[in-house]
């Protein structure tokens, strides 16, 4: 089912016949196909210069601090400000929702998330919280120095979090992002493994704001449309592919943080398929978590009894992560609408031209 873009009708990758990989998608072809996962956006457009927002990813419907989920981080290139990374790596778990926002808004968002968490039932005696907040730099379209995200925006994103279709493109944390020289944004996709491989569901959500030489299922779309990194002899950082992308991977497979770290690393392979070279100034981060009740961790537990997949059962999930990441990135581009802010305009990628390139290279299924 295609999600409706909040700023106008565009298309998802599958509407263009772009269907990476071999595994089927879930009902919504979104990270919310993983049962319990909810996504909410707060899009912040103010005047002619503020183009940003917040996207919240909630792993399950209970209090994540009290019922923590195993999680892991993989860093493809570490040019970024991912708050909460060290404790996430050390303990291998999430204890808050994940927030995505703009670079200079990370600390405002984290403070608001902590404030919201402390108000939740059962948190009366809590004195330490590790908020996980990731970012990309939307400073071309957004007046980023004004640090426009406030507590109300964070609370709005969390309050809006729901299962089902996920709005994509120029919404939430993707409101002001740019990818491959065109308007980027939020994108999502999912895969469902066959019963012989466990029947697990895996979903990916991305905040795309990076560069490179765009290819779609191998077709050189960026080169054909004349929009690609290193086109000129002298380039700005953006023209060299600088930028960032945050990739969130969720699955209902019961995984340890060790195997989640292995799973997160595979998302980078999906990223590379789209034409990224993980440029020097690009922050390429993957956070992966499992929603399975079999591996959930109570905050008061002194011992953990878990049932997790063995290494030999990981290969199908690895493939699913590659496929869903690649498609989520395409969706972030194809669903994005043209945005003007701070005196600049990021054009939406022309889908008619994309169709022509796909037809020329015969990579589309239509």
C-alpha positions in Angstrom: 0.0 0.0 0.0 1.4 3.4 -1.0 1.6 6.0 1.7 0.3 9.5 0.9 2.9 12.2 0.7 1.8 15.1 3.0 2.9 17.7 0.4 1.5 16.4 -2.8 1.2 13.2 -4.9 4.5 11.7 -6.0 5.3 8.0 -6.3 7.0 5.2 -4.5 9.7 3.1 -6.0 7.3 0.3 -6.8 5.0 2.6 -8.7 7.9 3.0 -11.1 8.5 -0.8 -11.3 11.6 -0.5 -9.0 11.5 -3.6 -6.8 14.9 -4.3 -5.3 15.7 -7.9 -4.4 13.8 -11.1 -4.1 11.8 -11.0 -0.8 8.2 -9.6 -0.6 7.3 -6.5 1.3 5.0 -6.3 4.3 1.5 -4.8 4.0 2.6 -1.2 4.1 6.1 -1.7 2.8 7.3 0.3 5.8 9.2 -0.1 9.1 5.8 -0.2 10.8 5.2 -3.7 9.2 7.3 -4.8 12.2 4.6 -5.3 14.8 4.6 -2.7 17.5 6.8 -0.2 15.8 5.3 3.3 15.4 6.5 6.4 13.5 5.5 10.0 14.0 6.5 13.2 12.3 6.4 16.9 13.2 7.2 19.0 10.2 8.4 22.5 11.0 7.9 25.2 8.3 8.2 28.8 9.5 8.4 31.9 7.4 10.8 31.6 4.4 13.7 30.1 6.2 12.8 27.3 8.6 12.4 23.9 6.9 13.1 21.1 9.3 11.3 18.7 11.7 11.4 15.7 14.0 10.7 12.1 13.2 10.1 9.7 16.2 10.5 5.9 16.0 9.0 4.0 18.9 10.1 0.3 19.2 6.9 -0.9 20.9 3.8 0.3 22.7 5.1 0.0 26.2 7.6 2.2 28.1 10.9 1.6 26.4 12.9 2.6 29.5 11.1 -0.1 31.6 11.1 -2.7 28.8 14.3 -2.2 26.8 15.0 -3.6 23.4 18.4 -5.0 22.3 20.0 -2.6 19.8 23.2 -1.9 18.0 25.0 0.8 16.1 27.1 0.5 12.9 29.0 3.6 11.7 29.8 3.6 7.9 31.4 7.1 8.3 31.4 9.0 11.5 30.9 12.6 10.5 27.9 13.2 12.7 26.4 14.0 16.1 24.6 10.8 17.2 23.6 11.5 20.8 23.5 8.4 23.1 25.8 6.3 20.9 28.4 5.3 23.6 25.9 3.9 26.0 24.0 2.2 23.2 27.2 0.5 22.2 28.2 -0.4 25.7 25.0 -1.9 26.9 23.5 -3.0 23.6 20.1 -1.7 24.2 17.6 1.2 23.6 15.9 2.8 26.6 14.1 5.6 24.7 12.4 6.1 21.4 14.8 7.2 18.6 14.5 10.8 17.3 15.8 12.1 14.0 16.2 15.8 13.5 18.6 18.5 12.2 22.2 18.8 13.3 22.0 21.8 15.6 18.7 20.6 17.0 20.0 17.4 18.5 20.4 18.8 22.0 17.1 20.6 22.1 15.4 17.4 20.9 17.2 15.3 23.5 16.2 17.6 26.4 12.6 17.4 25.3 12.7 13.7 25.0 14.1 13.3 28.5 11.4 15.6 29.8 8.7 13.6 28.1 10.2 10.3 29.4 10.4 11.5 33.0 6.6 12.2 32.9 5.7 8.7 32.0 4.2 6.3 34.6 6.8 4.3 36.5 9.6 6.9 36.0 9.2 8.7 39.3 12.6 7.6 40.7 14.6 7.7 37.5 17.8 9.7 37.6 19.5 8.7 34.4 18.2 8.4 30.8 20.2 7.8 27.6 18.2 9.6 24.8 19.1 8.5 21.3 18.9 11.3 18.8 20.4 11.2 15.3 20.7 14.0 12.7 21.5 15.2 9.3 22.5 18.7 8.3 19.6 20.5 6.5 21.3 23.9 6.7 21.0 24.7 3.0 17.2 25.0 3.1 16.8 25.5 6.9 17.9 28.3 9.2 19.8 25.8 11.2 21.6 28.3 13.4 18.3 29.3 14.9 18.0 25.8 16.3 14.3 25.8 15.6 13.2 22.5 17.1 11.6 22.9 20.6 9.9 20.6 23.1 6.5 21.1 21.5 7.8 19.7 18.2 9.3 16.6 19.9 6.1 16.0 21.8 4.0 16.4 18.6 6.1 13.8 16.8 5.8 11.3 19.6 2.1 12.0 19.9 1.7 11.4 16.2 3.5 8.1 16.2 1.3 5.3 14.8 1.5 2.0 13.0 0.3 1.7 9.4 1.4 3.8 6.4 4.3 6.2 7.0 4.4 9.6 5.4 7.6 10.0 3.3 9.6 12.6 1.5 9.7 16.2 2.7 8.2 15.5 6.1 9.4 15.4 9.7 13.2 15.2 9.9 13.3 15.0 6.1 11.6 18.4 5.6 14.8 20.2 4.7 17.2 17.5 3.5 18.9 17.1 0.1 20.1 13.8 -1.5 22.1 13.3 -4.7 21.4 17.0 -5.4 17.7 16.6 -5.4 15.2 16.9 -2.5 15.7 14.1 -0.1 13.8 13.1 3.0 12.2 10.3 4.8 11.8 6.9 3.1 10.9 3.5 4.4 10.5 -0.1 3.2 10.1 -3.7 4.5 10.7 -7.3 3.7 9.0 -10.5 5.0 11.1 -13.7 5.0 9.5 -17.0 3.8 8.6 -19.5 6.5 11.6 -21.6 5.6 13.8 -18.7 6.8 11.8 -18.0 9.9 9.0 -15.8 8.5 10.5 -12.7 10.2 9.7 -9.2 9.2 12.3 -6.5 8.8 11.7 -2.8 8.2 14.0 0.2 7.4 13.4 3.9 7.7 15.9 6.5 6.4 16.6 10.2 6.7 18.4 10.9 3.4 20.7 13.9 3.1 23.8 12.6 1.3 25.4 12.6 -2.1 27.1 10.5 -4.7 26.3 9.2 -8.2 22.7 8.1 -8.1 21.9 4.7 -9.6 18.6 2.9 -9.5 18.8 -0.8 -9.8 22.1 -0.2 -11.5 20.8 2.3 -14.0 23.0 5.4 -14.0 20.2 7.9 -13.3 22.4 10.6 -11.8 24.8 10.5 -14.8 22.0 10.5 -17.3 20.2 13.4 -15.7 23.5 15.4 -15.3 23.3 15.5 -11.5 26.2 13.7 -9.8 29.2 14.1 -7.6 32.6 15.1 -9.1 30.9 16.4 -12.3 33.2 19.5 -12.3 36.9 19.8 -11.7 36.3 22.0 -8.7 33.6 21.1 -6.3 31.9 22.3 -3.1 31.7 19.7 -0.3 28.1 19.0 -1.4 29.3 18.4 -5.0 31.8 15.8 -3.6 29.0 13.9 -2.0 29.1 15.3 1.5 26.0 15.0 3.6 24.6 12.3 5.9 22.1 9.5 6.1 20.6 7.8 9.2 19.2 4.3 8.7 16.9 2.7 11.3 16.5 -1.1 11.0 13.8 -2.9 13.0 12.9 -6.6 13.1 10.7 -9.0 15.0 13.4 -11.7 14.8 14.8 -12.4 18.3 18.4 -11.1 18.0 21.1 -10.3 20.4 22.9 -6.9 20.2 25.8 -8.8 18.7 23.8 -10.1 15.7 22.0 -6.7 15.5 25.4 -5.1 14.9 26.1 -7.5 12.1 22.6 -6.8 10.7 23.1 -3.0 10.9 26.3 -3.4 8.9 24.4 -4.8 5.9 22.3 -1.7 5.6 25.5 0.0 4.3 25.4 -2.4 1.4 22.0 -1.2 0.5 23.2 2.4 0.7 26.1 1.7 -1.6 23.8 0.2 -4.2 22.2 3.6 -4.6 25.5 5.3 -5.5 26.9 6.6 -2.2 30.6 6.5 -1.6 30.3 7.6 2.0 32.1 10.9 1.4 34.4 12.5 4.0 31.7 14.8 5.2 28.9 12.3 5.3 27.7 10.8 8.5 26.4 7.3 7.7 24.8 5.7 10.7 22.7 2.6 11.2 20.7 1.7 14.4 19.2 -1.7 14.5 16.9 -3.1 17.1 14.7 -6.2 17.8 11.2 -5.9 19.0 10.9 -9.6 20.0 9.5 -10.2 23.5 11.9 -13.1 23.7 14.9 -10.8 23.9 13.3 -7.8 25.7 15.1 -6.6 28.8 13.3 -5.4 31.9 15.0 -2.4 33.6 14.8 -4.2 36.9 16.2 -7.5 35.8 19.2 -9.0 37.5 19.4 -12.0 35.1 18.2 -12.3 31.5 16.8 -15.5 29.9 16.6 -15.1 26.2 16.0 -17.2 23.1 17.8 -15.7 20.1 18.6 -16.7 16.5 21.8 -18.5 15.9 24.4 -17.1 13.5 23.4 -19.7 10.8 19.9 -18.2 10.7 21.1 -14.6 9.9 21.7 -14.7 6.1 18.0 -14.1 5.1 17.8 -11.1 7.4 21.1 -9.8 6.0 19.6 -9.9 2.5 16.4 -8.3 3.7 18.3 -5.4 5.3 20.2 -4.7 2.0 17.0 -4.8 -0.1 14.8 -2.7 2.3 17.5 -0.1 2.8 18.0 0.4 -1.0 14.3 0.7 -1.6 13.8 3.1 1.4 16.4 5.5 -0.1 14.6 5.4 -3.5 11.3 6.1 -1.7 12.8 9.1 0.2 13.7 10.6 -3.2 10.7 9.7 -5.3 8.2 10.9 -2.6 10.0 14.1 -1.9 8.5 17.4 -3.2 10.4 20.6 -4.2 11.2 22.7 -1.2 12.4 26.4 -1.1 13.9 27.8 2.1 16.6 30.2 3.2 17.0 31.5 -0.4 17.6 28.1 -1.9 15.5 25.6 -3.7 15.9 21.8 -3.8 14.0 20.4 -6.7 12.2 17.1 -6.5 13.8 14.5 -8.8 11.8 14.4 -12.1 10.1 11.1 -12.1 9.2 11.2 -15.8 13.0 11.5 -16.5 13.7 8.7 -14.1 11.2 6.5 -16.0 12.9 7.2 -19.2 16.3 6.2 -17.9 14.9 3.0 -16.4 13.3 2.2 -19.7 16.5 2.9 -21.6 18.5 0.5 -19.4 15.6 -1.9 -19.1 15.9 -2.3 -15.4 12.3 -1.5 -14.5 9.6 -4.3 -14.3 7.2 -2.1 -16.3 
